[in-house]
Amino acid sequence: MSLASFLQYNPQYPTHGLSSFKDGSAHAFPGSDTQTDRPQATQMDGRRGLFGSSRFNTVFLLLFRLFYHASSFEVASIGHASKLYLPAPVPLLQESVIKAGASGGVSSEGVMVGSANRGLPGIFKNFKRFSTREWLATMLENPDQFKNLKVNSITWIKALASPFSHEFTQFIVEDSVSGQKTRVAAGREENGDWVLVGWDWASGDTPSDHYNLPLPLLSVTFDDPSTKPDLGTLAHVLASTTEKHPAYKFRREMCWWYAETVLEVMHEQFGGKVKEWEWSRYRYSFIVKTSFIRRKALTKHAELFRRQLAEEMSY
């Protein structure tokens, strides 16, 4: 089933239209009245920034990424729009929706909620980790709970003090009626793709070492209320990206690939203003940080951003 037909099947996420690429493939723009069921757009290979392939062995790839600096996001994207495709949607089984929030794909890890979460749906009150599949199932099971939630911004983060320079995305989500905001994190780890909600960002604590010392790389902000993506559409993109390449692979489909795919697909469909942070060139790169190699400038920037995350809900 294509994303367009899947969204048509779920009226909470109707489609505005389909954008076709040169080869006839298509991806859906939420909110359309279009009833055309186009072929699944599943080709995402050949996109920039994906360096792993059979010609690179692991040692070379590791050394390469120690010294690699990424080019400008805007410049690097020129001429690549026709190669960017929305992943095929994850096929949801009925029992997945019924069991949403109760299966092994959801883990509750205690209360880590801050005052900024008051007034939002109860699911954001306590810290939980959802698999991307279960997160989408939760959206579909309780559409009325989430219908007013919009995505204000997406930020691509490198956890500077994490093993292997883990990268992930985080989103500012706002209730369009109450104005209440929260922050949701999502990304690929070695044991799966996860959505983290109810995190007490104000405390400065992190759920695991994968999120220590957040260094911002790229942000996309959606300022026009009429074109902001809703949280349900984002859930579709997260789950679909997982479905396209479900396994963590060190040479290619790892945390960097997942973060890049989600950010680029959302930017491709909804536009938004791109902000390249000072250290954006370090995306995809390993950054060695030890007691001997302190990376003082990067550490200072990450600590300032961590304080910013604790004090406000902008990124």
N, C-alpha and C positions, 0 to 999 in steps of 0.2 A: 504494500500500500504506500502511495506517495505521501509526503507530508501534507500536501494540499488536501487529498482525500481524507487523511486522518484528521486534520483540523476541521474539515466539513462535517465529519462524523461526530466531532465534539464541538457543539455550538458555542461553548465558552471561549473557544479560540478560533473564530471564523477567519477566513482569509480575504485580504484586500485584492490580491491579484498575484499572478505568477510572473516572475522575471525570467525571460529566456536568454540562454547564452548562445553563442554562435553555432554550437553543435546540436542545438535543439533541446538540450537539457533545461531543466527549470528548477527554480526554488520558489517557495511560497512567501508572500508578504502577509502577515496576519491581518485579518479584518476584511478580506475580500468577499465579494459575492460570486466570484468566479467558480464555476462548477466543473471546469475541465480537469481531468485527472491525468497529469503529465507523467512521463516516466520518472522513476526515482532518480534523483540527482545524487549519485554516490561517489563520483570521482573527485578525490581531493589530492591525489598524488601529483607531484610536479610543482607543488606550491613552494614559494620561497621559504628559506629558513629551515628546511627539512634536509639535514645533511646525512642522515644514516642511510646506507644502502649496502648492497653486497660488496661493493668495491672498497668500503672502509672497514678495516678491522677495528676492534674495540680499543686497542691501544692507541692507534692513530687518531681515532675519534676523540678520545680523552685528551690527548695532547693538543689536538686542533682546537678544542673548545676551551682549553686553558688560555689561549691567546686570541680567540676570535672576538671581534667587535662587530656588532650588527650595524647596518646602515640605517638611515632615516626611515621611519615607518611609512611616511607619505611617499617618499621617493621610491622606496622598494616596492610599493604597491602598484606603481604605474605599469600598465600593461598586463597585470596579472588578474584583473577582474574576471576574465573569461575562464580562468583556471580554478576559481573558488566556487565550490559547490556545497550546498547544504547537505549534511549527511542524511542518509535514509533514516526514518524514524524507528525507534525501538518498538517492536511488536509487543503490545501490552496484552497479557492474558487476563481474563476476567478475574481469576483468583488473585492476580497481583494487585488489582485495584481493591478487592475486598479485604485483602490482608495488609494493605498499606499501613505502615507504622507498627506492625506486629510481627514482621518476619525478621530473619537474621540480617537483612539488609539495612536495618535501622538499629543504631546503638545509642542508648541514653547514657550520658556521662556526667550527670549531676547538674546542679543549678549554677550557671555561669552567666546569668542575665543581668543587664544593667538597666538603669532607669529609662534609657532611651527606648526600650522595648515596650513600655507600658502603653496600652491602647491598641496594640497590634494583635492579630490572632494568637491564641494560646500556644500554638506550636512554636512560637518564637520566645516563649518564656523560660524554657530550660534548654540547656545545651544538648544537642543531639547531632549525630552523624547519620545521614541517609545515603544509601547508594543512589546514584543518579536515576536509576530505574524506579526505585521506591519513592523518590522525591516527586517524579512526574506522576506516579500513581496516586500520591497524596493530593496533588493539585487536582487531578481528575475526580477523585472521590469526594472532595469538598469544594466544589467550584465557587459557591457563594462566599466562603471564607476568604478567598483570595482574589475575588473579582476586581477589587479596587486597588490592588497592589501594583505599582509601576516601578520600573527600573530607572533610576536617575543616572547612574554611572557604573562603568565597569573599569576595574584597575587590574593590570597585570603586575604581579608582585614576585620578587625574588627574595626568599628567606635567607638572609645573608649568613646566619649562624646555623643553618640546617645541613644535614648530610647531603653531599652532592649538589649543593646550591638549588634546592627545591624551588620550583616556580608554581604559582597558582593564581587564580583570579578571585576578586572579591567585588561585591555589588552593593550599592546603596539602594535599598528598597523603601518606597514611601507609599503610605496609604493616601490615596488621592482625596479622600474625604476628610480624614482627621488630621492629615499632615504629619502623623507619626512616622518615624524612620527607624530602620534597623540595617544591619550589615550582614550579608551572607557570604560565606567563602565556598569556593568549589575548586576541585582540582584532582589530578591523577596522582595516586600514590602507588607504591609497589603492590599493594594488596587490593587495588580497585580505584574507582572514581567515586568521589564523595562530595556531598553537600553538607556544610556545617552551619547550623542555625543556633540562635540563642547564646552565642559566644559573648562573654562579658568583656568587651573591648576596653571599657573604661578602666578595668583593673590592671591592664597591661599583661595579664597572664595569657598563655597560649595553650591550646589543647595538646600539642606535642612539639617535638623539636623541628618538625617540618615547617613550622610557622614562626620561628624565632628570628628576630631582627628583620622586619619587613622593609625591603628596599623597593620603592615604586619604580616601574619601568615605563609603562604606557597607561594612559587613562582615556576612555571615551565617555563623554558626558552627553546626556540627552536633555536639552533645555526646553524644547517645544512640547508642551503638555499633550498636544494633539497627535504627536508621533512617537511618544515614549513607548518602548516595549513593555508588555505586561509580564508579570512573574511567571505565568503559565507558559508563555512563549519561550522564555529563557529556559524553563524546565525541559521543554521539548528539545532545544538545542543541546543542552547538557547530556540528556539521555541519548540523543541521536548520535552525538560525537562518540559516546561510549560504544554504541552499537556498531559504528563504522569500524573501529579498531579497539576491541575490548581489552586486549592484553597489553600490559606494560612491557615495553621493549626498550632496552638501554640504547640501542643504536638509533631508534627513530621515534616510535610512538610512546614517548615518556611524558613527564610533566610539562616540559616546554611545548611540545607539540600540542598537548591538550589545551593549554592556556592560549596559545596562538590561534588555534582553530576556533575556539569559542569567541574570542575577542573579534577576530576578523569576520566571522559569519554575522555577528550582531552588528558590526560596523557596516558591513556590506548591505544589510537589509534595512537598517534604521538610521544610517548616517551618524550624526553626532559629531561633536567637536573633539579632535584628537589632541591630547597633551603628551608630549614626549618629555619625560622627566630627565634630570641631569645625567642619570646613569643608564639611560635606556639602551645604550650600545652594549650593555652587559647581558642582555637577554640571550638565551641559549648557552651562555658561557659558564664554565666552572670557575668559581672564585675561591681560592684557597685562603682560609682565614684560621689562623692558629694563634697560640700564645706567643709565637715568634714572628709570624706574619700577621700583623694586627689590622691592616687595612683601615687606617684611622679615618681617612676621608669618607669612605663608604660607610663605616660604622657610625660616624657622626650623623650622616644623612639619614641612615636607617633609624637611629634613635630619635631624631627629630620627627620623622614621619610616624613612628610608633606613638609618640606623645600627641601628635595631631589626630591620629585615629582615636585616641582615648578621649579627646576633648570635643570632637565634632564629627558630624556625619556627612562629609563631603565626598570622600573617596573610600 
